[in-house]
Amino acid sequence: MKKYMKETEWAKLVAERLDTELSGFHVQAGKKLTYANEIIEYDEGSSLYNEMGYETDILIYESTGEKKWKPRVVIETKINSVTTHDAITYSQKASAHKYVHPYLRYGIFIGNRKHYPLPGRLFRHGAHFDFMLSWKGYEPLEYEWIALIEIANEEISASKQLEEMFFNSRNKDRIKYFALHKPLITKSIKNTNE
């Protein structure tokens, strides 16, 4: 692997490898996803609208039929570092995408961080992220790859469950939840030389 890599190159490599690991789902770098529909005018029960989309760094999606698909997880990528501006901007993109796709899960993933942990600015300004992850290099250590796979699978499951909760809430045969709890799960290493 190269010593220096563009974010788009790195995102594509991660997406290609992740695509081989997630059974029943597709992973693609650079796929556009709608974040807003502006209504231009109404015409007796229908509307004319302008659809706007952002290009996602990595999108995990599910095929639902011929030429039909459903987004499940968006992963924004950065390499080396993330600024306060990045954290605010990407968190706002997450909010915009979730407004249109309320079941969508959204995270940020930083590569080539060397020995630095996730920066505190992400915790402070990343309110709309469902997960955050960083790797020491461009290539993952074994535990880093395992963490990515576990998080991706958990987020896909959460997306499906949220979809059922949002869109099946009026069905008399729906699952009748009596509690919802969003725990905070962290992963850390004890030895920083790993």
N, C-alpha and C positions, 0 to 999 in steps of 0.2 A: 504494500500500500504506500502511496505517496506520502512524503513528509508534510506537504501542504496540500489542502484540498478545498475546493469551493463548497459552500453549504449545499448547493443544489446537487453536486456530485455525490457528496456524502449521503444526503437524503435518499438519492436514487439507489445507492448501494445497500443502505439499510432496508429500504422498501423491498428491493428484489429478494434479499435474504429472508425478510419477514414473511414475504408472500409464500415462500416454500414451507414455512412453519405453521401457518394458520389454516387449518383444514376447514374448507367450506366458505372461506372468505378470500377476498382479493385485497392486495395492497399495492398502491400506486403513488408515485411521487409526481407532484405537479398537476394533479387533477383539480379542476375547478368545482367549487361548491357555492351554491347560492347563499347569500347572506341577507338579501333584501328583495322584496317585490314592491315596487312603487305603482300604485293605481293611477292610471292616466285618465280613464273615464269608465263609466258604467253603461251597459246596454241591456236593459230588461233582463236581469238575472245573471248576466255575465259581466266580466270586466276586462278591460284592456290594461295590461300592466307591463312595466319595464323590469326585467329581472337582472339583478346585479350579482356578480360572484367574485370571490377571491380565489386565487390559486392556492391550494393547500400544499404544504411541504410533503406530508405523507398522509394518505387517506386509506383507512381500512373500511371496506364496504362489502355489502352482501348482495349477490345477484338474486333478484326476485322474479325473474322471468326473462324472456327474450328482450334484450335491450333495456331492461328495467333493473335498477339497483337502488340500494338504500345505504346512506352513509351511516357508519357506526362510531368510528373514532378518527379524530383529526390529531395529528402530531406535528406541532411546529418545531422546527429544528434551528439550532444555532451551533456554531463551533467556537471554541476557545473561551468566549465570555458572553455575558448578556448584560446590557445596560438597563438602567431604570426605565428609560424610554422604551426599550424592547419589551420589558415586562408589562408595562402599561398598554402598549400597542397590541401585543399578542393577546393579552387578557381581554381587551376590548373586542378583538376579532372573535375570540371564543364566545363572548356574550352575543355578538351579532349572529353568528352561526347557530347558536343554541336557541335564539329567538325564533328562527325559521324552522329549525329541527330540534324540538324540545327534548328529544331522546338522545341527542348526540353527546358523546363524551369527548373531552378535549384536554390535551396535555402539551407540555413543552419538554424538549429533549435536547440536551447540550452535549456535544462531542468534543473530544480532545481537551478536556479540562485539566489534564495533568493531575496534580495532587489536590486541587481545589474542590471543595464540596459544592453542593447547590448553593448559590448565593442568596443571602437573606433578602435581597430586593425582590426575588421571586415570591418568597413567602408573604412579603408585605404588599406587593402590587399585583400578584397573580390570583386575585379572588375568583376568577372564572375558570381556572385550571382545575381539572379533576385529578391530574397527576403531574409530577415533575420527575425528571430522570436525568442523570449525567453519567458519562463514561470518561475514564481517564484518557483514552486515546480515541482514534478513529475506529479501530477494531476493538470489540468488546473483550473484556476478561470473561471467563466462564460465568461467574456469578452475575456480571452485568447483563449478559445475554439472557440468562435464566430470568432475571428480574424483568427485562423487557417483555419476554414471552408471557410471563405470569400476569403482568400488568395489562398487556394487550387482551389476553383472554378474559380477565376480570372486567375490563372496560366494555368489551363486546357483550358480555352477559348483563352488565348494568344497563347498557343501551337497550337491549331487548326487553328487560324488565321495565324500564322507564316507558318504553313505547307501549307496552301492555297497560301500564298504569294510566297513561295519558289518554290513549285512544279506545280503551275498553271500559272506561269508568262508568258508563251508563248501562252496560250490559248486565242483565240480572244474573247471569251465570259467571260473572267475573270473579277473579280472586278477590276476596274481601280482606284487605290488609287492616290491621288494627294498630300497627306501629311502623315507623320508619326511623332508622338510626344510621347516620353517616359517620363511621369511625375514621380516625386519623391513623393511617398506617405508614410507618417509616421503615426504611432499610438503611443500615449503616455498617461500616466496617470498623473493627477495633484497631487493626494494624494498618496505618496509612502507607506502609511500604508495599502493600499488595498491589 
